[in-house]
Amino acid sequence: MCKLLSEWSPSASAIDLVKLNGASDEQIAASVDYLKNQSDLKSIDDVDGYDNWNSLFILFCIKANKSNSD
């Protein structure tokens, strides 16, 4: 498990889960891009309530997808 966001990429199971929740490939790519390039996040240790990037990504992507569909 990598702690640094720069070394992380979403696992296949994380991608499958967000797809099951209605996210498209484009939305998934946009979420990964935002997390890696537009946020100030560096290490998962700096994010309260999360112990790995996949769990943060899943919730972020699902929430972003739901916001876009409203």
Residue pairs with C-beta under 8 A, 6 or more apart in sequence:
1 52
2 8
2 53
3 43
3 44
3 45
4 42
4 43
5 35
5 36
5 39
5 41
5 42
5 43
5 44
5 53
6 36
6 42
8 53
9 32
10 28
10 32
10 53
10 54
10 57
11 54
13 54
14 54
14 57
14 58
15 28
17 58
18 28
18 31
18 57
18 58
18 61
18 62
18 65
19 28
21 62
21 65
22 65
22 69
23 31
23 61
23 62
23 65
27 61
27 64
27 65
27 68
28 61
30 64
31 57
31 60
31 61
31 64
32 57
34 64
35 41
35 53
35 56
35 57
35 60
41 47
44 50
44 51
44 52
44 53
44 56
47 56
50 56
